[in-house]
């Protein structure tokens, strides 16, 4: 499956720099002078396991006469028509310009999936431009630095959400679910993978650290394609000394960032220790869906009491991953594998879920009626509108008055309400609170 990805934007926002990064070498000429790129340029590109046909475009100029700039605009419009997904770049340091707004209006009329990226966002210099970008009405802006390679995992997730739009030769082809198997050394990760695929594919043993590289294996369960990624065990940072092990940990971090679902494998007799909590927190912060797996369950003497205890421990030590399911397995005998994969399937469905705006706002009205926002300095916060701007994970923008004063406790109330009302129990949920009018209600002029 190959996505046709057009990189568009006004002159000198970094389109060719990003084109070169995704292509893997300097194919497009890059310079600070606006207008270096004039023709469409195509090349293959890659980000994680996503394959692209990249289309680099001339900088957009809002002119329609017989000039060179007008012909460059026509080339850009042709690229938009050709593309499956549009990657719209703005300059985070400059902020949103009138030309950016004109381009956003053109893209909304094009009726194509758009990923909005604020380039040159390294450091804090781009914060203002990133916040301004919400008003373009194209969803959440992704902060990136094409020059330094920052924000690439977030860019991957945003583009992958539209991968189904790609033209494919096999109409039945389906992107495999990326399933990363993570945990401390010797927790039973490789044994679990071997049990899932039904063969001794990975070397296992009592010694910690046998797995050094992240091993990817194509596999199917329930008729769905998966890519299982067995990773090296992650030890405490102070114990990660050898260069080879540092590289292995970096490989594991990469696997987490590009996964759809992460299965955190823990020895059932020693689960939710400090390092397990650190890994779970990393998975949640990266916005990946999480499933806890308690391995070597056949060695537990009182399974029911132990599971009840660990469920309470999970809620206490990892409250930020509330809702992550817990599966118990004995990989050597195969007990519990089917239940684990059902939990993985549910986690993936929740992670990719989309909720209709109408349903969200009906829920918001009821939630406010049950528990109104608090008053701050005598003035009550007034939520006005909520919409989902992306999945993977489900991310929502709430427009309200006095947004900066909304307490974290009320944000948690809203997030928990969304989770319960729409049964999104097995995924991180992001809520962005913004001030001002609803930027999604007004379409482009004309």
C-alpha positions in Angstrom: 0.0 0.0 0.0 1.5 3.3 -1.1 0.1 6.7 -0.1 0.4 9.6 -2.5 1.5 12.4 -0.2 1.6 16.0 -1.5 3.7 18.4 0.6 2.2 21.9 0.2 2.3 25.4 1.7 3.4 28.9 0.9 7.1 29.6 -0.1 9.9 29.0 2.3 8.1 27.0 5.0 10.4 24.0 4.7 8.6 21.7 2.2 11.7 20.6 0.4 13.6 20.0 3.6 10.8 17.7 4.7 10.7 16.1 1.3 14.4 15.3 1.6 14.0 13.9 5.1 11.1 11.6 4.1 12.9 10.5 0.9 16.1 9.7 2.9 18.5 11.9 0.9 18.9 15.4 -0.5 17.0 15.1 -3.8 15.3 18.5 -3.6 17.4 21.7 -3.5 17.0 23.5 -0.2 17.7 27.2 0.4 16.4 30.1 2.4 15.4 31.9 -0.8 11.7 31.6 -1.4 10.6 29.9 -4.6 13.5 27.5 -5.1 11.1 24.7 -6.0 9.0 25.5 -9.0 7.9 22.2 -10.5 6.3 19.2 -8.9 8.9 16.6 -7.9 8.0 13.0 -7.1 10.0 10.4 -5.3 9.6 7.4 -3.0 9.5 8.1 0.7 9.3 6.3 4.0 8.3 7.0 7.6 8.4 3.9 9.9 6.6 1.2 7.9 4.6 3.8 5.8 5.5 3.9 2.2 4.9 7.1 0.2 4.9 8.5 -3.3 6.1 12.0 -2.3 5.1 15.0 -4.3 7.1 18.2 -3.5 5.4 21.4 -4.8 6.1 25.0 -5.5 5.3 27.5 -2.9 1.6 28.6 -3.1 0.9 32.1 -4.4 -2.6 33.4 -4.3 -2.6 34.7 -7.9 -4.5 33.5 -11.0 -3.0 35.6 -13.9 -0.6 34.5 -16.6 2.5 34.9 -14.4 5.1 32.4 -13.4 3.7 32.4 -9.9 0.2 31.6 -11.3 1.6 28.6 -13.2 3.3 27.4 -10.0 0.0 27.6 -8.3 -1.5 25.4 -11.0 1.2 22.9 -10.4 0.3 22.9 -6.7 -3.4 22.4 -7.4 -2.6 19.5 -9.7 -0.5 17.9 -7.0 -3.5 18.3 -4.6 -5.8 16.6 -7.1 -3.3 13.7 -7.5 -2.7 13.1 -3.8 -4.4 10.7 -1.4 -3.3 12.9 1.6 -2.2 16.5 1.8 0.5 17.5 4.2 0.1 21.3 4.7 3.1 23.0 6.1 3.2 26.4 7.9 6.1 28.1 9.6 5.6 27.9 13.3 8.0 30.8 14.0 6.3 33.2 11.6 2.7 32.1 12.6 -0.4 32.0 10.4 -0.2 34.5 7.5 -3.0 35.6 5.2 -1.5 33.4 2.5 -1.8 30.4 4.9 -5.5 31.2 5.5 -6.1 31.4 1.7 -4.3 28.0 1.3 -6.4 26.5 4.1 -9.6 27.7 2.3 -8.4 26.0 -0.9 -7.7 22.7 1.0 -11.1 22.6 2.7 -12.7 23.0 -0.7 -10.6 20.2 -2.1 -12.3 17.6 0.2 -9.1 15.6 0.7 -7.6 14.4 4.0 -5.3 17.1 5.4 -2.5 16.8 7.9 -1.5 20.2 9.3 2.2 20.5 10.4 3.9 23.5 12.0 7.5 23.3 10.8 10.5 24.9 12.5 9.0 24.3 15.9 12.2 23.4 17.7 12.6 25.1 21.0 9.9 27.5 22.2 10.0 29.9 19.3 7.2 28.2 17.5 4.6 28.0 20.3 2.6 31.1 19.2 2.4 29.8 15.6 1.3 26.4 16.7 -1.5 27.9 18.8 -2.6 30.2 15.9 -2.8 27.2 13.6 -5.9 25.8 15.3 -7.9 28.7 13.8 -7.2 27.3 10.3 -9.9 24.7 11.0 -7.8 21.8 9.7 -7.4 19.8 13.0 -4.6 19.7 15.5 -1.3 21.1 14.2 1.7 18.7 14.6 4.8 20.4 15.8 7.8 19.3 13.7 11.3 20.2 12.7 12.0 18.9 9.2 15.7 20.0 9.6 16.3 18.3 12.9 13.8 15.3 12.6 11.7 16.3 15.5 8.0 15.3 15.7 8.3 12.4 13.1 6.5 9.9 15.3 3.5 12.3 15.7 3.6 12.9 11.9 3.6 9.2 11.3 0.5 8.6 13.4 -1.4 11.5 11.7 -0.6 10.2 8.2 -1.3 6.6 9.1 -4.8 7.6 10.2 -5.6 8.3 6.5 -3.7 5.3 5.1 -7.0 3.7 4.0 -7.4 6.4 1.4 -4.4 5.2 -0.5 -4.8 3.6 -4.0 -3.9 0.0 -3.8 -3.5 -2.8 -6.3 -5.2 -5.4 -4.1 -8.5 -4.0 -2.9 -8.5 -6.6 0.0 -5.1 -5.5 1.2 -5.1 -4.3 4.8 -2.3 -2.6 6.8 -1.1 -4.9 9.6 -1.7 -3.8 13.1 1.7 -2.9 14.7 1.9 -4.8 18.0 5.0 -4.1 20.1 5.8 -6.6 22.8 7.6 -4.6 25.6 8.7 -5.1 29.1 11.7 -5.7 31.4 14.3 -8.3 30.6 13.3 -11.9 31.1 9.6 -11.1 31.6 8.6 -13.7 29.0 8.3 -11.5 25.9 10.0 -13.8 23.4 8.2 -16.9 24.9 4.9 -15.1 24.4 5.7 -14.3 20.7 6.7 -17.9 20.1 3.5 -19.1 21.6 1.4 -16.7 19.4 3.0 -17.8 16.1 3.3 -21.4 17.1 7.0 -22.0 16.5 10.3 -21.4 18.2 11.1 -18.4 16.1 12.9 -16.4 18.8 15.7 -17.6 21.1 14.5 -17.8 24.7 16.2 -18.8 28.0 16.6 -17.9 31.6 19.4 -15.3 30.9 18.2 -11.7 30.8 18.9 -9.7 27.6 18.9 -12.5 25.0 16.9 -10.3 22.6 19.0 -7.4 21.3 17.3 -6.2 18.2 13.6 -5.5 17.7 12.4 -8.5 15.7 9.3 -8.0 13.4 7.2 -11.0 12.4 4.2 -10.9 10.1 1.3 -12.9 11.6 -2.5 -13.2 11.5 -5.1 -13.6 14.2 -8.8 -13.7 13.7 -8.4 -13.0 10.0 -6.5 -9.7 10.7 -2.9 -9.1 9.8 -0.5 -8.2 12.6 3.2 -7.3 12.7 4.5 -8.6 16.0 7.6 -6.7 17.2 9.6 -8.4 19.9 11.8 -5.9 21.7 14.8 -5.9 24.0 14.0 -5.7 27.7 14.2 -2.2 29.1 16.2 -1.9 32.3 16.6 1.1 34.6 18.6 3.8 33.0 21.4 3.5 35.5 21.9 -0.1 34.5 22.0 0.6 30.8 25.8 1.0 30.3 27.1 -1.1 27.4 26.9 0.6 24.0 25.1 -2.4 22.5 22.4 -2.3 25.2 21.9 1.4 24.8 21.3 0.8 21.1 18.8 -2.0 22.0 16.9 0.3 24.3 16.8 3.0 21.6 15.4 0.4 19.2 12.7 -0.5 21.7 11.7 3.2 22.1 11.4 3.4 18.4 9.2 0.3 18.3 6.9 1.9 20.9 6.7 5.2 19.0 5.6 3.5 15.8 3.3 0.9 17.4 -0.5 0.8 17.3 -0.8 -1.3 20.4 1.8 -2.1 23.0 1.6 -5.2 25.1 3.5 -4.7 28.4 4.6 -8.2 29.5 5.3 -8.6 33.2 6.1 -11.6 35.3 2.9 -12.1 37.3 4.9 -12.7 40.5 6.7 -9.4 40.2 4.4 -7.1 38.3 4.0 -3.3 38.3 7.4 -2.6 39.7 9.0 0.8 39.1 10.4 -0.1 35.7 7.0 -1.5 34.6 5.3 1.8 35.6 8.0 3.8 33.7 7.3 1.7 30.5 3.5 2.0 30.9 3.9 5.8 31.3 6.1 6.0 28.2 3.5 4.1 26.2 0.7 6.4 27.4 2.7 9.6 26.7 3.5 8.4 23.2 -0.3 8.0 22.7 -0.1 4.2 22.0 -2.9 1.9 23.2 -1.8 -0.4 26.1 -2.6 -3.9 27.2 -1.1 -5.4 30.4 -0.1 -9.1 30.2 0.7 -11.0 33.3 2.9 -13.9 32.1 3.8 -17.1 33.9 0.3 -17.1 35.4 0.3 -20.9 35.9 2.8 -20.3 38.7 0.4 -18.2 40.8 -1.1 -20.1 43.7 -4.3 -18.0 44.3 -5.0 -16.5 40.8 -8.3 -14.8 41.7 -7.0 -12.9 44.7 -3.7 -12.1 42.9 -5.6 -10.6 39.9 -7.8 -8.5 42.2 -4.7 -7.2 44.0 -2.8 -6.3 40.8 -5.8 -4.6 39.3 -5.9 -2.2 42.3 -2.1 -1.8 42.1 -2.4 -0.8 38.4 -5.0 1.8 39.1 -2.9 3.2 42.0 0.5 3.2 40.3 -0.5 4.0 36.7 -3.6 6.2 36.9 -2.8 7.9 33.6 -3.3 4.6 31.8 -6.8 4.1 33.3 -8.8 1.6 31.3 -5.8 -0.5 30.0 -7.0 -4.1 30.1 -5.2 -6.8 32.0 -4.8 -10.3 30.5 -3.3 -13.3 32.2 -1.3 -15.9 30.1 0.7 -19.0 30.5 2.5 -18.9 27.2 4.2 -22.3 27.4 0.8 -24.0 27.6 -1.1 -21.5 25.5 -3.6 -20.7 28.2 -5.0 -17.1 27.9 -3.6 -16.2 24.5 -7.0 -15.9 22.9 -8.3 -13.7 25.7 -5.1 -11.5 25.4 -5.7 -11.1 21.6 -9.3 -10.1 22.2 -8.1 -7.4 24.5 -5.6 -6.3 21.9 -8.3 -6.1 19.3 -10.5 -4.0 21.6 -7.6 -1.7 22.4 -7.0 -1.2 18.7 -10.6 -0.4 17.9 -10.8 2.1 20.8 -7.5 3.7 19.6 -8.8 4.2 16.1 -12.3 5.2 17.1 -14.1 8.3 15.8 -17.1 9.9 17.5 -19.6 12.0 15.6 -19.6 15.7 16.4 -23.3 15.7 17.0 -23.1 12.9 19.6 -20.2 14.6 21.3 -22.0 17.9 21.7 -25.2 16.2 23.0 -23.0 14.4 25.5 -21.2 17.7 26.5 -24.5 19.4 27.1 -25.6 16.6 29.5 -22.2 16.5 31.2 -22.3 20.2 31.9 -25.9 19.9 33.3 -24.8 17.1 35.7 -21.6 18.9 36.8 -21.2 22.5 35.7 -17.6 23.9 35.4 -16.4 25.9 38.4 -16.5 29.7 38.6 -13.1 31.4 38.5 -12.8 34.8 40.1 -16.6 35.1 40.0 -16.9 34.2 36.3 -18.0 30.8 35.2 -16.2 28.8 32.5 -18.6 28.2 29.6 -17.8 25.2 27.3 -19.3 25.9 23.9 -18.3 23.2 21.4 -16.4 20.0 21.2 -15.1 18.0 18.2 -12.8 15.1 17.6 -9.8 16.2 15.5 -8.1 12.9 15.1 -7.9 9.3 16.2 -4.8 7.2 17.1 -5.4 8.1 19.9 -8.8 9.8 20.0 -8.1 13.5 20.4 -10.7 16.2 21.1 -10.8 20.0 21.1 -13.1 21.8 23.5 -13.8 25.4 22.7 -14.8 27.4 25.8 -14.5 30.8 27.5 -11.7 31.2 30.1 -10.0 28.1 28.7 -6.7 28.9 30.6 -8.6 28.7 33.9 -10.2 25.3 33.5 -8.9 23.1 36.3 -7.2 19.8 35.6 -9.9 18.1 37.7 -12.6 19.2 35.4 -10.6 18.2 32.3 -10.3 14.7 33.9 -14.1 14.7 34.5 -14.7 15.4 30.8 -12.1 12.8 29.7 -13.5 10.1 31.9 -17.0 11.1 30.7 -16.0 10.6 27.1 -14.4 7.3 27.9 -17.5 6.0 29.6 -20.1 7.4 27.3 -18.5 6.2 24.1 -16.9 3.0 25.5 -13.3 4.1 24.8 -12.0 2.1 27.7 -8.7 0.8 26.3 -7.0 3.8 24.8 -5.4 7.1 25.8 -7.7 10.1 25.3 -6.4 13.6 24.6 -8.5 16.7 25.4 -7.2 20.1 24.2 -9.0 23.1 25.7 -9.0 26.3 23.6 -10.4 29.7 24.0 -12.5 31.6 21.4 -15.2 30.9 19.0 -15.7 27.5 17.2 -13.0 27.6 14.4 -14.6 24.6 12.6 -18.0 26.3 12.0 -17.0 28.7 9.4 -15.8 27.5 6.0 -13.7 29.4 3.6 -14.9 32.5 1.9 -16.4 31.7 -1.5 
